[in-house]
Amino acid sequence: MTYAPAGESGRTRQVDGAHPQQGAHPEPDAPAAGAAVTTAPNEKAAAPQRIGLAVVGAGYWGPNLVRNAQQTAALRLHWLCDLDEERARRVLGRYSTVGVTTSFDEVLADERVQAVAVATPAATHYRLVRAALEAGKHVLVEKPITTTADEAAELVELAERSGLVLMCDHTFCYTPVVRRIRELVHGGELGDLQFFDSVRINLGLVQPDVDVLWDLAPHDLSILDFVLPPGVVPVGVSAQAADPIGAGRACVAYLTVRLSNGALAHCHVNWLSPTKVRTTLIGGSRRTLVWDDLNPQARLAVHDRGVDLTPPEQLTEAIRHQAQISYRVGDMVAPALSEQEALRTVMAEFADAVTTGRAPLTDGRAGLRVLRLLHAAARSLELKGATVPVDADHVTTTQERAAAR
Ligand SMILES: NC(=O)c1ccc[n+]([C@@H]2O[C@H](COP(=O)([O-])OP(=O)(O)OC[C@H]3O[C@@H](n4cnc5c(N)ncnc54)[C@H](O)[C@@H]3O)[C@@H](O)[C@H]2O)c1
């Protein structure tokens, strides 16, 4: 695949879409063998400035950020930082010109680096993100944004005060299907939201450090947060969970989120299901969406089917005693969806937010809202399923936090 423009160098390059596991890495700064060098002085002056980037964390997820950053014309990867230097070198391959370091301070001290993407374990996010923001760098951080809501609120406030972008990688929100769902919900296609129901179950790896709620529900909650119509917010969470195999942590969980318009959202997450199910239904007064992520032929279906209730004032005296309920059985439409990789869109969104200074679609506040829902669910588990109120959108100030201590 050839892509242009070639960035500040103005060169034409070949990018072959190589994957980290394939060992060959597209290098944005090095012309591919045989590629024509087409630099012209006037082109060079007109080329947009690329955003200098460092990725921190070269474990399971970091290489995906590296690959997608290298394929994003607006970004220029300068560093891959990991405590395990060998691991970082393996990710980049033998011929990379991207720097490798174990020192985050070295990354922050580099003036070419304007932005940092953090893909280290959640427990390290707060310290790394805070240091990056204090050094004046924009930040893309993996989910969950931090491990406590107080820490997340502090980072959100710090980023806003410093005029820096803080984006949370809620990857699912950048899939073509979820973006389409958001368009349909926000565009009023569904009518009033009546329910949200998601099932994310399979034979999953029992994680050593987190239960199934913290492992899988962040995906469903970030999707819920992303697609909820304007003005509809979560107001309470109740959760039930069980550990039927004695793993020492919950392997099955059911989470119910009460919404401000009276609708319910429900998420079922489970590591013990022999079959894999990835289905989300979003019901509205006009249409219902069915998203089956395991069905690429009809991933998303919009049903004109549902239950209508005739208002009593529209019923004649003669039929008032009859049922007011009628069933609508209309068409089903399967919208066409593109196949763009979500992380490419994540990188493009991050780069555009940095360039324009606007808030990204999944900013730090979105990360904080999702974290608050998870904490409310965890608290509900302690309270044997009681509903825990949630003020998901409030960001406490430094003064408020100090007063609360
Ligand atoms: N968006 C998604 O769908 C998705 C998927 C998987 C993981 N993640 C997230 O990505 C993050 C990383 O997960 P993972 O599975 O790749 O973890 P991992 O354990 O496989 O890799 C983490 C890497 O970070 C390095 N590291 C740890 N502390 C460091 C520090 N202080 N400085 C530099 N490097 C450090 C480790 O050496 C390791 O190589 C987590 O927040 C996780 O939730 C997101």
The ligand as a Gaussian input file, in Angstrom:
#p B3LYP/6-31G(d) Opt

LIG

0 1
 N       -7.646000      -1.440000      24.433000
 C       -7.661000      -2.759000      24.551000
 O       -8.498000      -3.459000      23.970000
 C       -6.608000      -3.413000      25.388000
 C       -6.275000      -4.754000      25.196000
 C       -5.284000      -5.306000      26.007000
 C       -4.674000      -4.542000      26.989000
 N       -5.047000      -3.249000      27.148000
 C       -4.437000      -2.405000      28.199000
 O       -3.084000      -2.156000      27.862000
 C       -2.311000      -2.033000      29.046000
 C       -1.134000      -3.006000      28.970000
 O       -1.648000      -4.328000      28.932000
 P       -0.768000      -5.522000      28.358000
 O       -1.669000      -6.696000      28.312000
 O       -0.042000      -5.098000      27.133000
 O        0.292000      -5.714000      29.551000
 P        1.659000      -6.520000      29.481000
 O        1.947000      -6.928000      30.904000
 O        1.631000      -7.555000      28.427000
 O        2.743000      -5.427000      29.032000
 C        3.066000      -4.332000      29.832000
 C        4.468000      -3.862000      29.464000
 O        4.731000      -2.661000      30.182000
 C        6.078000      -2.710000      30.637000
 N        6.179000      -1.799000      31.789000
 C        5.642000      -1.946000      33.022000
 N        5.928000      -0.867000      33.778000
 C        6.663000      -0.028000      33.009000
 C        7.234000       1.247000      33.224000
 N        7.145000       1.861000      34.412000
 N        7.917000       1.820000      32.225000
 C        8.037000       1.209000      31.033000
 N        7.498000      -0.012000      30.755000
 C        6.815000      -0.618000      31.735000
 C        6.321000      -4.158000      30.990000
 O        7.709000      -4.454000      30.987000
 C        5.553000      -4.860000      29.864000
 O        6.386000      -5.117000      28.747000
 C       -3.274000      -2.279000      30.213000
 O       -3.740000      -1.057000      30.694000
 C       -4.411000      -3.053000      29.562000
 O       -5.639000      -2.883000      30.233000
 C       -5.977000      -2.666000      26.366000

